[in-house]
């Protein structure tokens, strides 16, 4: 029966409003969903992961819709699918991406209607099953299947009828999840991911009918346990070894290589999900013992970015229930701090001016960095290592630093000039993953090099240098050797700017020759007119100059 006052279609503007309703709903239900989280790992973060994923989807959609009065549903939905894939968090978040992709594929030719909603749910359910290495019933995928079936069987022809049928069907299937999955029954909870899915479907009902559905609060212990488990899946058993959650984005690949990646990750661990946004970007997720092997498998399959490794043993927060919100944000700017490694008083002052706490030990050790992170008072800590430690030590520090009260993200800044570029775009108004992504993008967009004076005779990749020679490096590789230090610097600048650039940052070292900064600025002005030059006194030892090109 058609709902009075319901809308017939959901266009781009309404789809955007649905995204905002979903974010608001997941925000208000986050603690509740986290408290339900016992499968596949009882790490109490499903609500947080779903919220972060949906926020990334909404941000992408709002970006394409900015300053546009009318935008097709296809563009909004496609942006949501892309944004969710890029910003997916956790097993539940990566599954959510396929629900959004199903909607995106269904509305390519027009708005969301009763028929295209049926198609969207059916397609999303199929995509989720295809993406999972070992589908487990009694979870988000089961509830999505049931919602899609109820939508298909709905006798009504109006959008509101189908939306209500899908959401009510999902609510019934959610109540049944403890009967299908023993770990849920033993804990007295429904599936956390499926509870989050119901928030999204209820959001569709809200925009279709104008009224939000009335749902109960799902609390741990509300359901009676059953003596004998029904069909306990092998994937439910906990391993004795420490486990990691590994996620990354994958590009420059194809279906065959993705299939091989999925098989390889299944050999390494469980909870394997590899999904695409339909536009060439893939997101991968696995729980495993050997995080390095999972990353290596991705390197074989394509080009990796946004690699994220979390240790369950260290990071799993403890919640006594949905009322335990000590670690939840109270709104407003996030409780987030930046810790930057800096060598030299001038460089330290630059990072402090950007709002960072500075670790200035020389040399920096993994133990010193860990202690500095632990001394930060913030709930979220973004670390700019600035090339101080190798990657494997940084991963180990990050794993050890995370606990129930602190989330730590180590950003890929290989030099202080990259770190300064990252700090310049820091925004506490964003959620941590979005802030870290923007800062990482800024660092990656900054090509960096350095000028040094050789300390002794040595063999480099471009020949043999003598003590006192000027060495020009791009990244960590020597590309210029010249007996004249100033000439080496000019040649290095020529090579770095031959690939283009609009801004050059010169961070001058403590031992830089007098007048070198002015000479280099003049050289840039003569050879590359229009390129802006910024000179800072870094005071670092070792590098006579650090150069950043943006």
N, C-alpha and C positions, 0 to 999 in steps of 0.2 A: 504494500500500500504506500503510495507516494506521500512523503512528509510535507505538510502544509508549509508554504513560504520557502521551500528549498530552491537552490539554484540548479540550473540545468547543466552548466559547464563550469570548469575551472580554467580560467585563462592564465596568462603569465603573471599578472598582478596578484591574482588570488593564490596562485601556486607559491609566489614569494611570501604571501601572508601565511600560508600553511607552513612554510619553513620556519618562520618566526614563532608560530604557535608551537611547533615541535621543539624548538630550542627552549622556549619558556617551560613547556611541559617536562622535558628532560631535566631542566634545571631544578624544578620544584620536586621532581621525583628521584633525583640523583641519589640521595642518601638511602631512600627506600630500596632502589634497585641495587645499590652497592651492598646493602645488608643481605639481599637474597643471593648474592654471588657465591656459589659453591662449586660450580662446574664451568669449564673443565679444571680450573684452578681456583681455590678459595682465596682470591687475592683482593676481593672487595673493591673492584674498580670498574665493573661493567657499566654502571651508570655514568661514571666519569668518562669512560671511553666513548660511549654512545653520544654523550653531550659534546665532547671535543670533535667527533666526526661530523655531527650535524652542524656544529658551529662553522666548521670548515666549509661545508656544503653551502650554508647560508651566505657566508662571506663571499664565496665565489659568485653566487647568484646575484647578490646585491652589487657586486662590482660590475657585472655586465649590464645590470639594469639601471646603473647610476645615470641620472639626467635624462632618462627616457620615460616618457609618459605612458607609452604602450609598448609592450614587449611580448613576443609570442611565447607561449608555454614551452615550445620546443627549446628555445634559447635558455630559459630559466632552468628547465629540467636538465639539459645537457651540462650547464654550468654546475649545478648541484652534484651531478654524478662525477664530474671531473674534480671538483673541490673536495668531495668526500673521499675519493680514491687517493688524492694527494695527502689529505690530512687524517686518514683512517687511523684509529687507535684500537688495538686489541682485537681479539677474535670477533667480538660482537660488532665493533665498528666496521670491520672489513666486510662482514655480512650485510650490514646496513647499506654499504655502497651499492650492492647488487639490487636492493629494493629500489634505490634511486635510479639506477641504470634501467631497471624495468620500466619505471615511469617515463624516463627520457626516451626510450625506444618506442613506447606506446603513443607519445604525443608528437612524434616527428611531423605529422601531417595536420595537426590541429590541436584544440584544447582537450583537456581531460573530461571525458563524458562517461556515461554508464558503461558503454562498450569498451572504451579505451582503458577504463579503470580495471575492468575484468582482465583485459589483455595485459595490463601493467603488472597486476598481482601474479598472474599465471607465469609471465616471463620472468619476473623477479624470483619466484619460487624455483623455476627451472635453473636459472643462473646460479642460485645459491647451492643447489644440489650438485651442479657441475663443478663448482669451485672447491668443494670439500673432498679431502682424500678419503675420510671415513665418516659418512653422515651418521649422526647419533640422534635417535628419536627422543622426543620429550624435551626438545630444545627449540631455539628460535626458528629453525627450518621447518619443524613439524607444525608449529603454530602458523607460519606463513603459508604452508601448504593448505592448511585447513581454512584459513581466511580466503585464499584464492578459490578453493572449492565452494565455499559459501557464496562468494561473489558470483561465481559461474552459475550456481543453482538458484540464485535469487530470481523470483518471478517478476519482480518490479522492473520497470524500464527507465526509471529516473535515476540520476546520479546519486541522489541522497539515499535511495533504497539500497543500491549496491554498496555504498560506503558503510551504511549501518549494518548490513548483512555481514560484510567482511569484518568489521570491528567486533560485533557481537560474537561472530564465529571464533575470532581470535581469543576473545575473553573466555569462551567455553574451553577452547583447546588449552589455554594457559592453565586453567584450573585442573586439567587432566594431566599436565606434565609430570607431577610426582608419581602418577601411576605408571609412567613409562620409563622413568629414570630413577634408579634406586637411591643414588646419592642425594637427590632432591627430597625423596620421601624420608630418608633418614634424618635430614636436616629440618624437615617440616617447612619446606619452601617451594614456591613455584620457580620456574626457570627465569633467571634475571634478564637475559637477553630478550626472551619472549615478552617479558613485562615491558621492556623498552619499546619493542615493536608495537605493542598495543597503544603506547603513547602516540606513535606516529599515525596509526589507523584512527585513533580517536580524534586526532587533529584533522584528518580528512572529513570525519563526521561533523566536526565543528564548523569548518568552512562550507560544507555542503548544506547543512541544515540551519546553521546559525546558533546551535545550542551544543555545548560540550556534553558528552555522555557522563553519566554518574557511575564511577567505578569505586570499588572499595580500596582501602590501603592494604597492600599485600605484605604482611609482617611475618618474620621467621617464627616458626612454632605454631602458626594458626591452623595447620593441617595435621590430621591424624596420620601417624606412620602405619605402614603395613608390614606384617611380620616377615614375609618372604619377598625378596626382590624379584622383579619380572624382567628377564632378559638383560641382566647386567652386562653392559658392553665392556670390552677389554680396555677401551680408551679411558674408562672412568677410574681405573686403578691408579693410585699415586706411585710414582717412582721414588726409590730411596735416594737416588743421586740428585744433586742440585740441578734445577732446571732454569733455562733462560727462555724468555720470549724474544724472538727475533723478528723484526719487521723491516721492510725496505720497499722503495719504489723501483720499478724495473721498466726500462725503455729500450728501444732498438732491438726488439725481439719479435718472435712470431708464435703462432699457436703450438707448433711442434716443440719448440724450445721451452715454452711455458709448461707443456705437458710433461716434458722430461724433468723440468725443475720440480714440478709437483710430486713426481715419483721419487726424486732424490730426497726432497724434504721429508717425504713419508718414511724413507729409510732412516732418516736421522732423528725423527721425533714424531709428535702427534699434534692434533689441533691444526693441521695444515690447511690453509686457505690461500689460494692464489686467484685473484680476481682482476678483471680489466674494466676500464671505464668506457670501452667501445671506441676509443679514439687513440689507441696506441700506448696508453699508460697502464701499467699493472701494479698491483699492490700484493705483497707476499707476507705470510704470517706462519710461524711455526713455534711450538714449544719443544725444546731440545736440550740435550746435555752439552753438545759441542757447538757453541754459537759461531765459532770461526768457520766450521765446515758448512754451516747454513749460509753464511755470507759468501763463501767460495762458490757454492752451488749457484748463487745468484750471479756472480761474476761470469760464470760460464754461460749463463742464459741471456745476458744482455748488459745494459749499462745501469749501474745502481746509483741511487741517491737516497737521502734521508734515512740512512741506516739507523735503526733504534734497537738497542739490546738492553733488556731489563732482567734482573735476577729476582726470581720469585722468593728466594730465601731471604733477600734483603729488603725487597720493596713492598711485600704484601702488607698493606695496612690492616690494623685490627679495629673492627667496628663492633660494638656490642649491640647495635641496632640502628634503625634509621634516625633515632634522635641523637646519635653520637656524631656530631658535626664539627668536632674540634678542628679538623683539617680542612673543612670546607670553606670556600670563600664567602665572606659576608657581603659581597657586592663591592662595587667601586674598583679602584686600581688594585691589581693583584699584589700580594705580599711576595714580591720578587726582587732579588738582588743580582747584581753582576759582579763576578769575581774575575779580575783580569791579571794575567801575569805580565809584568813590565820590567824591563831592564833600563835603568837610567832615571834620574830624578825628573828630567823634563818629560819623558814619556809617561812616568807615573802620574805627574800632575795633569797631563792630558786626559788620561783615563779617569782620574778622580773628578775632573771637571765634567766628564760625561756621565757621572753618577756611579762609577764602579768602585768597588773595594779592590785595592791593589796588593798583589803578592810580589814583592820585589827581591826575593832571595836569589842569589847568584852563586852557584847554579841552583835551579829549582829541582827538587826531588819529588818523587811520587808521594812520599810520606808528608812532605811539607805542603803539597797541594791538597792532599786529603785532609790534613789538619786545618788548612785555611777554609776549605768548604764546610767542614763541621763547625767551624767557629762563626759562620754566617748566621745571622738571626732569622733569615727569611724562610718561608715555606717552600719557595721555588728559587733555585739558584741556577743562573746561566753562567757558564765558565768559558772565558776566552783564554785558551792556553797559549796562543800566540807563538807556537812552534817550540815551546819549552821542553816538551816530552814527546817520545814516540807514541804512535797510535795505540799499541798494545798496552802501554802503561796507562794511558788516558782511560781506556776501556776499564781496566782493573780499578782505577781510582773511582770512576763513575759508579761502578757496581758496589764498591765498598761504601761510598758516601751516601747512597740512597737508603732511607729507612722510612718508618711509618709517618714521620713528621716532616720529611724533606724530599722533594723531587729535584733531581739534578740533571741538567742537560749540558753536555760538553759540545761546544760549537767548533766547526772546522776552520779555525783561524790559524794559518801557518806562520804568521808574522805579526808584528805589532801594527804595521800599516793596515793589514787586513782586519785586525781587531778594532782599530779606530773606525774603520768603515762600518763595521758591524755595530759598534756602540752608538754610532750616529743615528741609526734607524730604530733603536730600542724604544719600545712603547709598552708600558705596564698596563695600558688599557686593553691590550689584546690578551687572549689566553696564551699560556706558556708555549704551546707547540707552534702557534701562529707567530708569536714574537721571535721564537728561535728560528723559524723558517725564514722570516724576513731578514734577520741578522745574518744567517748563514748565506742567504742569497747575496747580500751586500759584500760579505767577505769573499765569496767565490767570484764575484764580478770584479774584484780588485786584483789585477796582475801585480806581482811583487818581485822585487829584486834587491840586491844589496851590493855595496862596494866594500871590499876589504883590502888590507895590505898583507901579502903573503908573509908568514912568519919564518918559513924555511923553504928550501928547495923541495919541490914535490911534483908528482905526475898528476895531471888533471885530464878530463875528457877532451880538452882542446890543446893539450901539450904540456910541456914542463915549465913550471914557474920557478923563479929565483926569489930568495928572501928580499922583501921590499917591493916586489912587483905589485901593481894594482890588479885585483881580481874582480871581475864583474860576474855576479851570479844572478840567474833567473830561477826563482825557487831555491832549490838546494844544489843546482848544477852550475859549475863554472862555464861561462860562455865567452868570456873576454879575458885575455892576459895582455898587459902592456907595462913596459918599464916605467911609464909615467902614470901615476895614480889618477891624475885629472883626465888624461886622455882615455884611460880605461872607463871612467865614469861617463864621459861623453859618448863613447861608443856603446856602452850599455844602454844609455837613454835612447840612442838612435834605434837600437834593436827593439827595445820594448815599445817605443812609440810607432814603429813601422807597422804594427798591427792596429793602430788607431788609439784614440784616447782623448778625453776631454779635460781631465783633471790629473795633475801629477802632484803627489804628496812627497816631500823630501823630509825625512826624519834624520836630523844630523846627529852624528855620534860625538862622544867626548873627545876623540882623537882626530876629528876631521880637520884637514889643513885649513888654515886661515883663508877666508875668501872663497872657499869651495862652493858654498851655497849660492853666492851671487854669480859665480862663473856658470854653474849648472842652470840657474834660472835664466841667465842671458842666452845660453846655448839653446834652451827650449824655445825661448821667444823668437830667436832668429831662424831656427830650423823648423819649428812647428807653430806658426802663428795661430792664435786663437785658442791654444791650449792653456788652461789656467794652471798656475803653479802656487802651491802652498808650502811654506817652509816652517818647520818646527824644530826647536832644540830638544832632541831626545835625551842626549847624555849617555847613551848606551856605549858599552865597550865592545870591541870586536868588529862590529859593522861601522865603518866610517859614515855610511849613509844607508838608510833603508828607503826604498823607492816603492811607491804605490801608484799604479796607473788605473784610472777608472774611465 
